Amino acid sequence: MAQHVMVCYEWGAQELASKVREYLDENGLLVWMDIRSYRTSDNLYEDIATAIENASCMVCFMTPDFQQSNFCKQELQYAKERNIPIIPLKLEQHWKPSGWLGFITAGLIRIDIDGTDNLDEKLRELYNRICVMVSHPPPSNNVHETNSAQSASMFYPSSISSDRANTKCKYIYSSIFYISSYYSFKM
């Protein structure tokens, strides 16, 4: 199964999740979303587990309803357990995740999408972040890991479904690398 970006959301955010999926798809990324993706079995749990296991990263749509959903909790916890990078999108301006959701997303850089005024800008930010994540693996912190090449492979451009997206992602990463190298040198 090909690598993909997995979308994790509570049904109240389905419209926005669909817009995000369309944007990423139009820009050449393969996206798995429960209502619009190929199902491999009659068992929804099995399909979602397989989707998480084969994800290059997970985008979660955080809301109070997401935090209250046991199903969303299971998906996010399983992704965390499988070391799948998580990109949290916070959808409500005056709300902060707490409890299990606050714990899992602590330290992650979230994207605040609390209105549709700047949705295009936020979608570009999300796309760029995904490109950086899937193009270059973070170092493994697990000293007991026996097959680091296999687990690192989930981040490489094989998860990108077209040459156009792969080229865009490489350009974005090299721009970020150039800028960070420049400022590191100046300091």
N, C-alpha and C positions, 0 to 999 in steps of 0.2 A: 504494500500500500504506500502511496506517495505521501511525503510529508505535507503538512498543511498547518494553517493557523486555525485554532479552534475558538469558536465563539461560545462563551458561557454567560447566560443571561436568565433573568426571571421573566415570565411571560408578559409582565407589564411593560417591559422594555423591548418587546419584540420588534416594534416598528423601527426604532433606532438601530437595533442590532441588525436588522435587514438592510438598512441604509449603509451601515458600516461594511457589511458583507459585500454588498454590491460595489462599493467604492474600492475595496481591496481586490475584489475579483476583476474589476475593470482595469486595475493597474497590474494585473498579471500574477497575483498571489492566489494560491489554492486555499480556499476557506471551507471549513466544516462547520455547519450549523444544523442542529437537529431536524428542523423542518424542511431544509432544502438540500440535504446531502443524501448520497446513496447509502441505503441501509443494507447491511450485509447479512442480517438475520432477522428473525421475528422477535428477538429479545432486545428491547430498548437499552437495558442496562449493559448488555454485552456490546452493543454498537457504540454506546458512549464511552465505555472503558477502552475499546479498541481505538476510538477517535482520540482519546487523551493519550494513550500509549504511543500513537503515531504523530502527535502534534509537535511542531517545531516551537510553538509558543501558544499561550492561551490568553485571549482578551476577555476580561470579565467586566460586566456592566453593573457596578455597585450602586445599589439603592437600599433603602430600608427593607423593601420586600425581598430583594436578593439575600440580604442578611438573615431574614426570617425563613428562607426556603431551605429545607433539609436537603433537597435534591441539589441545589446550587452549592451548598456546603460540601456535600459528598464529592461533587465534580472538582471543586477547587482544592479540597484536601488531597484527593487522589493525584491531581496534577502536581501539587507541591511534593507529595511523596515520591513521585516519578521524576522529580527535578526538572519539570517542564517550566521554562521561564513564563512568568505571569505579568501581563500588562493590565493594571487596573484602570478602568474608566469610572470616574465618580460623576454620577448623573445629577445629584441634587446639591445645590449651593450651600445651604445651611445645615448640612448633615455630615457627621463623621462616622466612619465605620468603627465599631467597637466589638468586644467579645472575640469570637473565633475569627471574624472577618478582619477586624483591626489587627489581630495577632498575625494572621497569614500575610497581610499586605503591609505590615510595618516595615519601613525601610525601602519599600518599592516606590519608584517615582510614578505617581499616578498622573493621568491626564484628566483635567476637570472639564467635563462636557455638561454644563448646567443650563444650557440654553442653545437655541439653534442659530443665534446671531453669528457665531464664528465657527460653525460646524465644518466648513471646508478647510479652515486653518487647522482645526483639531484632527481632522481626518488625515491631512498631510503629515502632521506630527506623529500620529499613530503609525502610518505607513513607514515613515522614516525610522521610527524606533524598531519596528518589526524587521526592516531591512538590516539594521545594524545587528540585531539579535541573531538572525538566522545566518548572517554572513560570517560571524566570528564567534566561536564558542568561548564562554568564560572558563577560567581554569577550574578544574575539579577540586573540590574540597574534601572529597571522600577518599581517604587513604586506603580503604578496603576495596575500591572499585577495581574489578578485574579486567574489564573491557572498555577502557576509556575511549578508544577509537570508535566503538559502536555507539556509545552514548553521546559522544561529541558530534557524530555524524548528523544528528537531528538538527544542528544549527547551520549546516553548510547550505550553499545555494541550491542543492538538489530539491529543496522544499519550495523553490520558486518555480512557477509553472511556465514561464516564458523567458526567452532571451532578453526581451525588452525590459522586463522587471529586474532580471539579474543585472543588466547593465546599469539601470537606475540605482539599484541598491549598492553596487560597487562604487558608483560615482559618489553617492551620499557618504558611504563609509570613508572613501579616500579624502573627501572634503573635510569631514570631521577629524580624520587623522592629521591632515595637513594643518588645520587650525589649531588643534591641541598641541601638535609638535611645535608650531610657531610660538605659542604662548608659553610652553614649557621652556623653550630656548631663551625667551625674553626675560624670564623670571630669574 
